[in-house]
Structures are given as C-alpha cells and as structure tokens.
Amino acid sequence: MKFSVQQIFQRFFPRHARSLHLAPEMWRAANAITSCRTGRLGMHRIRCVEGHELSLGYNSCRHRFCNNCAALSREKWLSGWSQRLLDCPHHHVVFTVPQPLNRLWRYNRRRFSEALFAAASQSLLMLLEDPKYLGARPGLLAALHTWSQSLAIHVHLHVLVTAGGLDSNGRWRKCVKECLLPRKVLMMIYRGKLRAELLRALEQGELRLPPDVSASHCRGLLNRLGRQTLNVKLLERYKHGMGVARYLARYLKGGPLSNHRIMDVSNDEVRFRCRRSNGESCDGEVRLPTRTFLERILNHVVPRGMPTVRGYGLYAGCKREELNQARQQCGQSAIQAAELQPMRWQEFCERIGRKESTRCPVCGKELIHEVIEPTERGPPALMPKGN
C-alpha cells in the first residue's frame, strides 16, 4: 500500500494540532497540504475550444511545501535557471551551521538565513576576486536546506559556483586549479563572517532569543563559534551546472520528505527510508511517533515570502549586462528579458512525456485550462486564535 505525506496530515494533524505550538506559517502549510486537490480549493476544467474534450479536477494549493504541487514548480524553477546558467564548469560548495545554533535558527529563520546567505556569498566573492585565487567575479547560485535525512534540523547552504568569472577588464577568466579554493581558508573566512553577522544582529536587537537564553549567553555562544571548525565541503568540479541545479530543485519544492520514502503508517508511528547523513545512524529507516513526524515536517516551513534561493555575482538579478558579457565569451547568446518566460503546463506535460494530454484527441487542438472558483469554501483546518 502506498502512503503520502498528505494522507498522514489528513489523518493525524487534527488530533495533534493543538499540542504542536506552531507558528502561523506552519498552520498555513498544514492547511495547504491537507486541502490540496480537494473540494475546499475549488475545481478546474480542461476543455477543447471545439467542445470535444472536457475533464474536471480539483485545484492544487501551490504551496512550496506541498508534495502534490512539487513537480510543476520544480520544472518551472529549473526552466528559468536553465536559461541563465553559463555554459561552463561549475563547483558545488556546501556551508553548514553548527548544531548549537539550531535553536537560534528556529526563533529567527528569516534573519538567520540572511546572515547565512551573506556570510557564504561574501566569503566566496572576496576570495575569488582576489588575484591570488581567480581574480574575477564568478556567478553564485545559493540554495538553503534545513533538514537531514531523518527530518531533524540541519541548516546548510548549497552554492553552485562558476569555475571562472569576469575580471576587471570584462574578460572571462577560467579557474586553473581543479580545487576551487583552499578549504581551511574558506572555512575561516566564512566562520568569521557568520559570527560577525549574527553578533551584529544581536547588538541591534534583531534576534529573538529563546526564553531560557539571555543576550550574554547568546554572545558567549557566538564568541565560542569563532574557535570552532565549521564543516565546509568543496565538492568536485562538474562540466555544467544544470546537474547540481536539478539536485537542488528536489529540495526547494515539495517539502523535506518525498512520498516514495514512506514505508508504513500505523495509528502511532510513521516509518520512512533514510540513508546515513550528517553523522546520523538511521540504519536504512526511521520510526517516528505521528506527532513527532508532523512536528519535524513543519519545523522546516519558512516564513511567507522568505527566499530560499538567491543569486550573487554574475547570477545576481541586477547583473544582466555582466552576465551577457560572460555568456558571449562562453559562446552563448545574450539573455533578453522577454525570453525569460515562465513554463506553461503544456510544456511541462511535454517534458514528462505526456504531450498527448495537452491536445484534443478528436481535433488535435490545444486544450484550455479554466479555473472554477468554489461557490462556498469549506472551513479551514484547525487554526490558532488570532491567526
């Protein structure tokens, strides 16, 4: 029997909702998951302009944490970045956050992520712009991940880095060495910048501290961070960045657990597959009580509007001119704003080998998607008062 994350939420979330102490964005995510493709969100019809084909279906919630909506969202994201990535080798770098800072992350997801993105991107740009290493400005695509295989909190940042960049004269300069940067040097710079960013946020009153943590205790924790060795991984060079981008897309849309990993669900327990990662000893599978499972899933929901993917250097949104200079020297055509069009659902069907589902079987004309708004929305799932 196959199980899904949505079925687990529909079955167990009402039972445990009041005891989970969830933030508003977590309630919204839980409601989206339970309501996706049900009558609460209304329906849509796919029809032929000639009236030959008509089918009805329930609408999707389109929440970035929902498994049901993940496939199309991933392909749209990949389609956009496939039009922007430079045709050159790329490096994959992973920046991790030490476990003692996990509680600080839980109380300050937005501000903490800003500090993490800033520390990692500034470290890479500063070193690679140094003539000692590359002497040029590369393109960086950074993506935030917050979970391990067992769904425990494991905050880390994946960064896709071009193996080259534009120098001060606008010429493309390739990375000569196979290793992008010395790992120890990069770790020390990153550690210092992350500590400085968090200390600045603390001094400016931008950090919300856990109830049992004082400002002096937090300051001491961050000072000790300056003496720790942080895990920074510099992985092998890839011939193109699209493979790593496709890997990142699996974790940016659809939540921390895919349905195919769920092995069994009982009244009190969820079993799912797990491979060893981040020092965990999961031994092939994890067993969690249903309440713990729901809590771990929702612990990774980020605040509404918080970006989990950012571009820097040549991949920054404001660097279109420099990116086009680099593309020209890499043998690619310049990007025009009009060319960056979002993927249509018909294109997605063609990509997954279902082109026939976009055409009327009688006349061959393209089918039209029309949304039917619900005449009366059902009540939302359990929500806390005041949200």
N, C-alpha and C positions, 0 to 999 in steps of 0.2 A: 504494500500500500504506500502511495506517495503522500508526503506531507509538505505543507508550505508554511512560511512564516505568517502569512495572513490567516490561515486556519488556526494557528496557535493563538494569535491575538484575538480572533473572534471567539475562541472557546474560553480563554483564560484571563484576558485583560479585564473584563467586568468583575471577575472575582477578586483580583489583586489590585485594582486601580487605586483605591483609596489609601492603600498602605505603602505605595511606592514613592511618595513625596516627589512628584515630577514637576519640572519647570514647564511654563506654558508651551514652549516649542516642542516638548516631549509629548504633551497631551495632543497637540495638533498632529504630530507624526503618528501617534497611536490611532487617532480617529481617521486619518487618511488611509492607513494600512487596512483597518477593519472595514472601511466604507468603499474601498476601491473596487470598481466594476460590480457595484451593487445598485439597487434601485434608488438609494439615497442620493446618488450623484447624477441622476437623470440618464437619458439614453441618447444614442446617435443612430442614424441610419446611413447605409451606404447604398446608393442607387445609381442607376443609369439615366442619363438625360432623356433617353427614349422610353423609359419606363419598363425596360426588360428585366432589370435586376433590383431587388430590394431585400436588404437584410437589416436586422436590428441588433443592437448590442448595448451593454451598459458602459457608461463613461469611466475613464481612468481618473485617479486622483492627481496624477502628475507630480506627486511629492518625490523629492530626490532620494528619499529613504525607502521608497516602496519597490519591492521586487517586481511587481506586476508591470510597473512603468519603466523598468530599467533599460530594456533592450533598445527601444527607440531613442531614449535620452542619451545613452552611450554612443550610439551611432551618429546622432546629431553632433555631439561634442567632438567625436573623432573626425567627422566630416569637416568641421570648422578648422581643426588643427592640422588636418592633412593638407589644407590649402595654405597653411602658414609655415609649416616646418621647412627648414633649409635642407637641401639635398646634400648632406654631408654627414660624416660620422658624428655620433653623439656619445657622451658619457652619462652614466647613471650614478648619482650620489645620494646617499641616504643619511639624514641627520636625525639623531634620536634625542629624546628628552629623558633625563634620569628619573627613575621611579619616585624618589622623594618629592618631586614637583607635581606628581599626578593630582594631588588634592587641590593645589593651586590652579591647575588646569581646569578642574571640574567647576570651580567657582568663578573662573574668569576666561571662558572659552574664547570669546571674541578678542579680548586684549592680549591674552596669552598667544593666540595664533598670530596676531600682528607682530609680536615680539619674535616669534619663531621664524616667520617668513622674513622679517627684516634681518635677523642675525645670519641666517643661512645665505640669503641673496647677497648681502653686503660682503660677507666673507669671501664668497666665490668671485664677485666682481672685483673686489680690491686686489686679490691675489692674481687673478688672470689678467688684469690690466697692468700689472707690474711687468716691465720688460724682462725681469728675471725668469718669469714663467711663460707668459704668452705675449704680453704687450699689446693686447687688443680687447675689445669689448665683445663678449660672447652673447648668445641667446640662452635664456634660462626659462624653463617651464617647471614650476614648483607645485606640488600637489600634497595636501595634508591628509594623513591617515591617522586614526586614533585607536585602532584595535589590534589585538593579537589574534591568533587562530582560535583561542579559547574564548574570545569576545571580551577579555579583560582589557583594561585601559593600557594602551601602549602608543603614546603620542610620538609620531615621527613624520619627517618630511622627505618626500621623494623629489629629487630635482634632476631634470633632463638638461644636459649642458652640451652645447655645440662644441665640437672638437676644433675650434677655430673662432675667429671673430674679426671685426673691422678695427684696424689701427687708427691712429690719429690722422692719417692721410687718406682714410677711406679705402684702404686696400685690404683685401682678405688675407689673413694670416692663419696658416694651419698650425695645429698642435704637432710638434715634432715628436715628443715622447709619448709612449703608449699610456703611461700613467699621467692622469690629468694634473695632479698636484701632490706634494708630499702629504700623506695622511696626518701626521702629527702636527705639522704646521697648520693645516686647515682646521684640525680639531681645536687647537689652542686659540686661533682667531675666532672661530665660531663660539667656543665656550665663553670667551671674554665678551663678545657682543651680546650673546643671550643674557648673560648675567647683568650687563650694563643696561639692557633694555628693560629687564624686569625690575631692577633696582630703581630706575628712573620712574617706572610706572608706580612703584610703591611709594616713592618720595612725593609724587604728585597726587597721591590719593586715588589712583585709577584702578587699584587692585582691591577686590573684595576678599577679605580674609575669612577662612573657616572660623566658626565660633570659638574653637579652643586654641586658636593661633593668634598671638599678638604680633604687632608690627616689628618688635625687636627680635622675636623668634624667627619671623619670616626673613628679616635682614640677615640673621645669622645663617639661615639655611642657604640663602643666595651667596653669602660670602664663602661658605664651605664649597659651593659649586665651583668656585674658582680654583680649587685644588683637586677636583675630581677629573678622571679621564672619561670623556663622553664618547659614546660609540658613533663614529662617523665612518661609513663604508664608501669606498670608491670602487665601484664595480667595473668590469671590463668594458672596453670600447665596443660600440655597436656600429655597424655600417650605416644605419639610418635610425632616426629617432622614432619612427612610427611603431616599431615593435614595443618599445617601452611605453609609448603613449597608449597603446592598446591595453597594456598591462595596468596602467594607472586608471583607465576608464572603468575597469571592473570594480574598482573600489570607490570611485567617485559617485556612482549612481547605483541605487538598489540596496543600500544598507550593508551591514557587516557580514551577513550570512546569506548565501545563496540556497535556494530550496533543495538542490540536489545533494547538499551536505547533510540534510536532516535524515537520520536513520530511523528514529522511532519516537512516538509521543504517547505518553500514558497520562493518567489523571494527575500525577505528581511529578513527572520527570520528562525532560527532553534529552534525547541522545543525538549527537551530531558528530560528523567526522572532523578530525583535527590532525594536522601534521605538526611536528616539533618546530617551534619558532620562538625566538626571544628567550631562550633558556627554559621553556616550558616542558613539562614531562607529561604530555597528554596521551601518549601511547596509542595513537590512532583514533581515539574517540573521547568525547567529553560528555559527562552526565551532569545535568543541572536541574534542580527543582524548577518548576514552571515559573514561580515568582522571580527567582534569581535570573532565569533566562530572559524574561521580559525586562528586568532591570538592566541587565548587561546590554541588551539590544538598544534600549532607549538612552543609555548613558552616552552613546556616541552621536546622538542628534545634536546638530549645531544650531545656534540661533538663526532665526529667519533673516535672510539677506546676507549672511556671513559668507564671503567667498572662500572656497576650499581649493581653488586653483588660481594661480597668478603667474603672469609673465613678467620677466625682467630683462634688462639689456636689450638685445635686438628683438626679443619676443614681447617687449612691453607694448601695450596698446598705443602709446604715443610715439613709437619709434618706427612708423611705417616707412618713412623715407630711407632711414638707415637699413631697415630690413630689405627693402627693394634693392639697395646698393649691393648688399650681400648676396641676394638672390641672383642678381645679374652676373656676379663673379662666380657663382656656383652653377651657372648655366640654366637658370630658371627665369621665367617671365615675371615681370613686376605684378604685385597684387593691387588690384583696383577695389575700392570699397564696394562697388556694385557686384563684384564677383563673389564676395563672402555671403552667400545666400544660405539660409537655414535649410536643412534637409526636409523634403516633403515625405509624407507617409508612403507615397507611391515609390519613391526612390528607396526607402528602407525595405519595402517588400521585394524589390528587385535585388537588393544586396543579399538578402537571405534566401534567394531562390524561389520566391513566390510571386513572380511577375504576373502570373495568370490571375491572381486575386485582385489586381488593380484594373482589370479590363472586363467589360461585359462579355459573357460567353456567347451572347447572341449577335450583337452588332460590332463588338470589338472596341467600342469607345471607352474612354477613361471613366472610371466610376467616381462619384462625388460623395464626399463625407459631409453630413449635416448633423449638427448638434440639436437635440431636442431637450430643452430645459425642463426639469421636473416641475409639475404644476404645484406640488406641495412637498417640500423637503421633509424627510423624516427627522426625528430628534437626533442630535449628535450623540456619540458615545459619552460615557461619563466624563464630566468636566469639573474642575475645581471651581468653587465660587469665586467670582471676581475676574475670571479669565474669559 
